[in-house]
Amino acid sequence: MGTNDYQFKVNLGGMIELLSGHLYSSPNVFVRELLQNCTDAIHARIDRDSSFDPKTAVVEIEVTENEQILFRDNGTGLTEEEIHRFLAVIGQSSKFDIEKGRAEGDYIGRFGIGLLSCFMVTDTIIVRTVSYRTPDTTLEWRGQSDGTYTITELPDKRPAGTEIILRRNAQTAQAEAAEYYHADEISNLVYYYGLFLQYPVYLVAGAERTRLNLQMKLDAEKNKSLCLKMGKMFLGDDFLDCFNLVSSDGLFSGIAYVLPCPVSAGAHHMHRIYLKNMLLTENGDKLLPEWAFFIRCIIHTDKLTPTSSREDFYEDELLEQAGEEIAQCIGNYLESLELHNDSLLYEIVRIHHLAVKSVIASDDSVSDILLPYIVFQTTLGEMTGRELMVFGSDACYTTDVNQFRQLAPLYAQRSQLLINAGYVYDDKIIRKMSERSTDTCIEMLTDTDIDLLLNDTDMEEEAGAFIKEAETILRKYDCRLSLKEFLPDDIPTLYTINTNAYHSRQIKRSKETANAVFSEMLSSFEDSFRSGAKACLYFNTNNLVVRKLITSPITDKTKACIEILYVNALLSGHFPLLNHEMKTLNDNLYTLML
């Protein structure tokens, strides 16, 4: 048989359109595609050739530095009719797959699509093949990036199988692909994509053959330490724990790893998800539930359908079912920890507390498991969700951290429970706890609750002059005055503020550093809060300083002390001082020194 010239059944423009349309995310996927072609060919031969011994299945790779890359398998090989069918219509078959959004066929490799990827790193592809059906015929197919190809029958005899050769041409547009024409780079990519391939893959250099993949099954129940080591190798962390992922319907298997450090619930996380033992994607967004932020996975599947680029999964009922089963596996793990290793569950919640809170606040599927392990700051010390729900007495919570700091000594003095819910998601979580608890009623703190902490004083009559002067002073701070007695008595004043007043203070503080245009804009916002703003400074008549002020004549030093106590209450409540308040403090301290 001589050499015959042929034309592809689709022109080069169609091929370029596919490549420029981002069929592949990176040129390095050509290694994955060639590996897949090799293993699919072997798998097909095992299915179809009863005389073939699967133990002899092998993939070999040879790299001539800076010149050539060769992939070889002992699979089915191709007849001339199959060459025309699989290699001459790469543009058409690939475009068909892309338009449907999924890859067709029993095998995830499609010869045409695989070769298409190779044109990103070469201008010339050589395929030498012997079909097990026609073992006496060796064919060579040469494809060029100009849209032509040739088929030649070679005189030499070879064993059944196929070898694919890519040659670098430094004068072409693929010159930037030179980085791939090195044995180390190809070895790394084989390790990355095909570490778990079921057939041995060797790098061949002369008489030396180096195995590039593993043949092992990870099982966290049988060998957790090995799984943790492999997790560090693949995913780069010293994980807290790992557990098996097993589908009841055989959709997937794998290992899930628990991260040892905090992560953002919305961050993109790396997984390793394999289809038919070939790495498909590091993106687990379609498989893992949104709340599984603290999990990294190595997942194997044979049944889910890849997209045409084979870099993600086609969204269908099977994918949805797999996601639900993975969520169930993670939920079962958490339930198991609750029963058998709650200290580890406490540690997981402690490390990932912010992300765990977001899950509890927004997702009921695992909130009942995680809710008891969230820790809150209270006037009785740190308490878990479980402890709060069985506390047994009424409790209050505040969503203002500064208010909690102010009121905590007063509640602690009475051994009453006030919960700090001033951080993100706390409000929703507290309300969920209250709904689920049959022992504890947890209500949001109100002005009435604060008033109940403060008792009326018997010094109202003798404090007339003091009250009049203090009201005049506090009026310029948009603050009213109240005389009360409360414990502990070493607290002279207590400053309380409602939401409108708080926002008004924030706007005033921003205006102090804003330019004229922005300051005018802020003033319009401030007007909307001013009418409902309420602030009060409570003077504790149990406090010796306050009693001394009340019983002393009004002097400049008395006025200075009133203003200093106002600023002190702001500082005690962790309110940032406005410029004029800081000046007031300095001026009055100077007055006291005279």
N, C-alpha and C positions, 0 to 999 in steps of 0.2 A: 504493500500500500504506500503510495507516495504522499507528498505534502499537499494539502488542499487549503485554499483560502476561503474564509467565511466572514460574514458580517453579523455582528450582534443584532438581535431582533428589537433592540431599542437603541436609540442613538446616545451619544455621550451626554447630551443635554439633560436627558432624563436622569442619568446617574448623578450628574452634578446637582440637579435639583434636589435629589434625595439627600445627598450629603450636606448641602447648604441648608436644608430644612431641618437639620439637627436630628437626623436619625440616630446618630451616636453622639454621646457627650464628650468623648475623647478618642483620639486615634488609637490609644492603647487597647481598645476593645477588640482589635483585630486578633490579639492573642487569645482572648476568650472565644471568639468566633471560630478560630482554627482548632482550638482544643475541643470545642463542641462538635465541630464537624468530624474530628477524629473519633471521639467517644461515641457519637451517634452511629458512625460507620461500623465500629466494633460491636455496638449493641445490636445493630441490624444483622450483622453476620452471625452473632450468637443465636438470634431468633430464626434465621433462615438457613444456615449452613450446619446441618447436623454433624458433619465431620470435624467441625472447628472446636478445639479445646479452649474454653474460656480462660483457662489458667495461662495460656500463651498470649493473651491479649496484651498489647503494649502500644504506647505512644512514645516516639523518640523525637527529640529536637536537636538540631545541629545549627550552630551559629558560626559563620565565618566573619570575624570582626570587621565591621565597617563595610561589609560587602553583601552578605546573604544570610537569610533565615530559612531553615527547612523544617517542616513538620511532617512526620511520617507515622502512619498507622497500619495495622494489619487487619483492617475491617473489610467491608464488602467489595471495595473498589467500584469502578464505574465502567459500563460498556459504552460504546460510541453513541448509541441512542440516548443513554442516560446523560452523557456529556452534553449533547445538544439540548436535552430537556432541562438539565439543572444549571448548566453554566452559560448557556447562550441567551437566557431570558432573565438575567439577574435584575435588570431594571424593571421589567414587567412584573415579575413575581413579588419583588420587594414593594413596588408601588401598590400592588393589590393588598398586601398585608397591611401597609401603613393606612390605607384608606379605611380598612375594616377595623384598624386599631388593635389587632391582635395577630399573633403568629399561628399559622395553621399546621396541622400534621401531628403525628404521634410523637415525633422527636422535636425537641426545642430548637435544634439546629436546622437551618435551611441553607443548603450549599450556596445558592446564589447570594443570599444575604451575607453569609460569611465572607465570600470573596469580595463583595461590594466594600466591606470594611477595609480590606487590604489595600484598596486603591488610595487610601489616605496615607499610606507609608511607602508606596511603590508605584512605578508606572508599568511594571511588567510582572505578571503572575504566571508561574509555570506549574501545571498539575500533571504529574506522571502517575498513571493508575493501571492496575490490573484487577479486573473483576473476577471474583471467585467462580463466576459462571463461565467465563472465557479465560481460563488461566494461561493460555498460550499467547495471548495478545496483550502487548504493552502499548498504551497510548499516551501521547504527550499533548496536552492542551496548553497553548500560550495565549494569554489575553493581554491586550495592550489598552492603555488608557485612552487611545484615540478611537476606541469603539470597534476594533478588529480583533479577530482571534484566528488561530490556526490549530488544526489537529494533525498529528503525525503519528504513524505507527513506528515504534522503535524496534530495532532488531534484537535487543537484549531481552533476556527472560528474567522476570522478577517474580517474587512471591505475591500473592493476592494482597491488595491494599493500595493505599494512596500516599503520595508525598506531594506537598505543596511548597513551592520555592518562591520566595520574595527577594527581588534583587534591588539594591539601592542604586539610584541614578542621581548623582550629585548635580547634574545639569537641569533637573526638572523641578517642578514646583514642590515636589516631596523632599527637597533637600533638607528641610527643617526636621524631617523624621529620622535623621541620622542617629539620634539618641537611642533608637530602638534596636539598632544593629550591633548590639553588644550582648554577650552571653549573660552578664550579671543582670542587665535590665530585663531580658527575657525570663531569666530564672525568677526574678522578683515578681514579674507579672503572672507567671504560672502559679507561684505560691499564693499570690493575691486572689486570683480567680479560681484556680483549680486544686486547691490544697486537699479537698475531700473527694476528688474524682475516684471512681471505683476501680479504674484501671491504672496500672503503674505508668507514670510519666517520667522519662529519663532525659537528662541533658547529656548528649554524647560528644565527647572531645577525644578523637582518636580511639584508643582502646579503653578509655576511661568513661564509665557511665555513672552519672550521679542522679539518684532518685530525688524528684522534686515535689512529690506529693505524699500524703499519709494515707494509710488505710486503717482507720480507727473510728469507733463510735463512742461519743461522749455520753456518760451516764452519771448524773450527780448522786444518785442513790448508791451506786456501786463504788465510785471513786471520786468523791467530791474534791479532794486535793488536786487531782489531775485536771479536773474540769476548771478549777480556779486558776491553775497555771496556764491552761489553754486560753482562758478568758483574758488573762493579762497579756498573753502573746498576741491574741487577735484584736482585743478591744482596748488594751493599754492601761488598765486600772487594776489595783489590788482590791478586788471586790470584797464586800462584807460577807456575801453568801451567794449560793447559786442553787437552782432547783430545776427539775426536768419540766419541759413543756411537752405534753402528750395529747394528741388529738384522739378523741373517742372514735372518730370516723376515718382516721388515718390520713387526715389532710396535711399534717405536719408533725415534726418532732424537733426537739432541740433543747437548749439550755438557756435559762434566764439568769442574769446576774444582777445583784443588788449593788448600786453605786455607793462608794464610801464617802462621798462628799456632796455638798448641796449643789443643786442644779435648778435652772429656771424651768418652770412647768411648760413654758412655751418655746423653749429652745429646741433646735434641731439636733437630734441625737444619732450617733452612729451605731448601727447594728450590722450583722453579717447574715444575709438571708440568701440561701442557696436553693436553686431549682435544679433538680436532677443532679445534685452534687456540684453544680457550677455556680459560683457567686453571681447572683442576679442584681442585688442592690444593697446599699448600706442604709437605705431609707426605710424605716419601719412604720411610717405614718399611716399607711393603708392597712396594716395588720395589727398594730398595737393600739389599745385604747388610749385616749388622750391623757388619762390620769396615771398611766404607767410611766411617768417621767423619771422615776428612780430605777428603772429597769433597762438593761442592755441585753440583747438577745443574739444567739446563734441559732438560726432556724433552717431546717431542711424541709423541702416539700417536693413531691412528684406530681401533684394533682392540680395545682393552681396554674392558671393560664398566663403566660407572659405577653407583654405588648410586643409589637413588631421589632422594636429596638432591643428587646430582651434586657431592659434596664429597669423594669417595674412590672407590676402585675395588672392584668386587665380586670377592671372592676365588674364583678358579677356576683351571683349568689354564693358561689363557693368561697370567694374572697371574704364576703361579709360573714359567712359562717365560720371561716377560719379565725377572723378577728374576734368573734364572739367566744369561740372556744379558748383562744389565748387569754382573753380577759377573765374567763372562768378559771383557767389554770392559775393566773396570778392571784385572783381572789381566794382560791383554795389554799394557796401558799400562805397568804396572810392569815387566813382562819387557822391554819395549822400552827403558825407561829403563836397565835393567841392562846392556843391550847397547850403547846409543848415548849415554846421558847419565847415567852412574852418579853424577856429582857432584850432579845434581838429586835423585836417589834418596837419596843420603846426606843432603842438606838436608831432604828430606821426613821421613826417619826421625829426624833430629836434632830437628826442630821438634815432631814428634808422637811423641816417643820413648815416653812412657808409654802412649798409646793403641796404638801399634805393638806394644809389649810384650804388651799384653792380647790382641791378635790372634794373635801368634805363640804365646802360651801356650795359647790355646783353640781356634784354628782352623788346621787343617793346609792349607787350600786355598791360602793365600798365604804361609804361614810360610817355605817354602823360598826364596821370593823375597826376603822382608824380613830373614830371620835373619842373612845375612852383613853387614848394614849396622848392626846394633845395636852400640853402643859400650859397653864395660865398663871399669871402673877396675881395674887390675891392678898388681902389684908391678913390672912392667916398663913401666909407663906405660899410657895408654889403648890398648885393642886392640879391633878390630872382631870380630864373630862369625866372619867369614871368616878373619881372622888367627889366632884361637884354634883353629879347626877344623884348620888346617894347621900348627899350632905344632910338632908332631912329637915332643914329650916329654910325660911325665906332668905333670898339673897338679892343683891343689886349688882348691876354692872354699869360701868361708864365707858363711853367710846372716846373719852378725852383723857389722854395719858397724863396731862398736867393736872387735871381735876382729880385723877386717881392719886397722884402724888400728894396733892393738898389734903385730900380727905382720908387717906390711908391711916394716919395716926389717930384720927378721931374714931374711925371704925375699929381699929385694932384695940383702942382703949376699952371699947365696949364688947370686944370679942365677937363683933358682927362681921359678916362676910360681904366684902365689896370686891368685885372682879374687874381687873384691868382688861377691857376689850377695846383698847385704843389703837390696835394695829390692824393691818389689812386682813379682811375676811373674818375677824373676831366676832363682829356683830352678828353675822349670819350663823356662825357656828354656835354662839351662845343661845340664839333663838332655837336652833335645832336641838340643843341639849335640853332646853326647857320643855320643848314639845315631847321629847322622848322620856323625860324623867317623871316618875310617879312620886318621887320623894322630895324634890326640890323645885320650888317656884322661883325662877330667876327673872326679875323685872329690871327694865332700864331705870337708872337713877333719875329722879325728878327733883325740882326745887323743894317740893314738900318733904321728900326724904331727907334733904339737907337740913331743912328747918327742924325736923325731929331730932337731929343730932345736937341742936343748939337750944339751950334753955334760956328762958327770959331772965333778966337780971334785976336785982333790987337796987341798982345804982342809977336808974333813969332820972329820978328827981334831982339828985345832986350833980348830975352830969349835964345839966342844961346848957351852961356856957361852953362846955367842951363840945357838945353835939352841934351847937350853932356854928362854932368856929370850924369844926371838922367838916360839916356839910358844905360850908363855903369853900374850903380848900379842895374837897373832892369833886365839887361840881365842875371844876375846870378839867377834870379827868373823866368826865361823863360817868361818874361812879357815885352811888348812894351809900349811906352809912347805916349800920345797925349795931346796937349794943346787945351782946349775948354773953352767956357764960357756957364754957364747954371745956372738955378735957381732951388732951392733956393741957395743963395750965401753963406750960412753958411755950405754947404757941400764942403770940400776942394778937395776931390778925389772920383772917382767912379771906382770900379774894375769890369770888365766884363770878362766872361770866357765862352768858348764854351764847348760842351759836351766832346770832347776828352781831353781838358785840365782839366776839372772837374774830369774825371775818372783817369787821370794821377796823380792828387793831392791825390785822394783817395788811389791809389796804393802806392804812396810814404809814406803816413801816415801809411798804414798797414805794410809796410816794416820796419818801425821804431820799431815795437814791435814784428816782426816775427823772428823765428829762422833762421839760415843760409840757410837751405834747402828750407824752404818756401819762404824766401826772394829772393832766386835765381829764384824760380818759378814765383814770382810776377814781377820780372824784365823782364821776357819774355813777360808778359802781358803788362807791361808799354811800351815796344818798339812798340807795335801795336797802341798805342794812341799818341805817342810822335810826329809823323810827322804831324798830323792834329791838334795839340793842339794850341789854340790861346787864349792869355790873354792880356788884355790892361788895363793900369792905366791912367784914364783921370784926368788931373789936371784942376781945375776950376779957371780960371783967374779972375773970379768975387770975389773969396775968398781972404780976406786980408792976410792970412798966405801965400797962394800961391804967391800972388803978391810981398810980401816981400821977399820970397825966390828967385823969378825970378830977382829981382832988386838988390839983395845982392851979394857980391863977394863969390866965392866958398871957403868955409872953412870946417874944420872937422864938425863943428856944422851944416852947410848947408847940408852936406852929411847925417849926423845923422837925420836931419829933413825929408829928402826925404825918408829914410828908415822907419822912424816912420809913415809917411803919408801912405806908402805902407801897413804896418801892420795894421794901423787904418782902411784902406779901406777893408782889409780882415775881420777885426772884425765887421765892419759895415754891411758887407754882410753875416755875420754869417758863415764864412768859418773857420773850425777848423785849428788852426795854426800847421804847421810842426815844428819839434824841432828846426831847425836852424832859423826859423822865430821868434820863441819866444826868442831865444838867441839874435837875432838881436835887438828886441825891448828892451830887458834889457840892452844890451851893449850901445845902442844909448841914452837911457835915462840917463845912467851913464855919457856918453860924455857931454850931455847938462848940467849936474850938475857940471862939472869941471870949 
